[in-house]
Amino acid sequence: MTAAIIDGKAFAATVREKVAAQVATLKADHGVTPGLAVVLVGEDPASEVYVRNKGKQTVEVGMNSYEHKMDADTTEEALLAVIDKLNNDPAVHGILVQLPLPDHLNEDLVIGAIAPEKDADGFHISNVGLLGTSQKAMVPCTPLGCLMMLRDHHGSLSGLNAVVVGRSNIVGKPMANLLLRDSCTVTIAHSRTKDIEAVCRQADIVVTAVGRPQMVTGDWIKPGAIVIDVGINRIPAPEKGEGKMRLVGDVDFASAAEVAGAITPVPGGVGPMTIACLLANTLTACCRANGLAEPEGLTA
Ligand code: NDP
């Protein structure tokens, strides 16, 4: 293996430390404690675990955590009423509605009801527009985490060729916008891209957000490129026992690591950065709400 491993777990810990230090300063100097409210509708076990982790990490960095659990058959009206209350609560600086929502609830409508300045996930259409026009936005957490790792590893990204594989609203498109803002030359590849291997081979930076296990192999990678693997896929792991599964990314780690200059593993790469960036976004929202300077090293 030639590639350096970009350790997302360790880097996320440093991001949380930075957040905690700036939260402590906020409290001491301004008497303000950032607050993050998470709304969970229904009992999806994966979402419950994720929400529990978010709450735990929020408290660990010194912020206030507010959890709103609602029944799976909650009406849109009831959910919108909770969001309205949080929008108007000065102790709440960030609001996150855990997705996916049950089918009877309109996600666009619900996300659109969050006050844009409290939109900790950066999914509100106003924040999408602000990011797309290089203005001060709330930035989606996963792409923000990828950007932080890239900057930390490489410094300035200006002039680099970047290929983002995947064009979803939550990862691919905001990732491409962030890289463009950092002056990369950006290509977005997707399921209709012709000769996608050759497109990726041009890239100094490859970010994959596809959801297809180990699709990107070493022969897609330019020697020395930085590979950021957002994908989280479960595949059978017979070596662990019958019926066991393991997590892999969109990148075939073994072959890509032979060619790349640096690579994120799965698990332990992008994944841990997502909650760390949620905390960073909540701190950013709190600073903005109080007319204070943006937190250092924690924004796009
Ligand atoms: P989506 O399903 O919304 O988007 C997948 C994208 O991949 C689409 O744009 C699709 O193209 C493209 N795609 C699908 N098949 C191919 C192919 N064969 N070749 C090229 N492109 C292809 O996924 P998300 O963006 O929500 O998530 C992507 C992955 O990232 C998933 O594994 C998810 O679990 C993971 N993820 C991880 C997070 C983390 O915290 N680490 C957070 C969010 C997501 P088209 O538009 O043409 O259909």
Residues whose N, C-alpha, C, O or C-beta is under 5 A from the ligand:
A	BS01	NDP	T142 G166 R167 S168 V171 G172 A189 H190 S191 R192 A209 V210 G211 V230 G231 I232 N233 V270 G271 T274
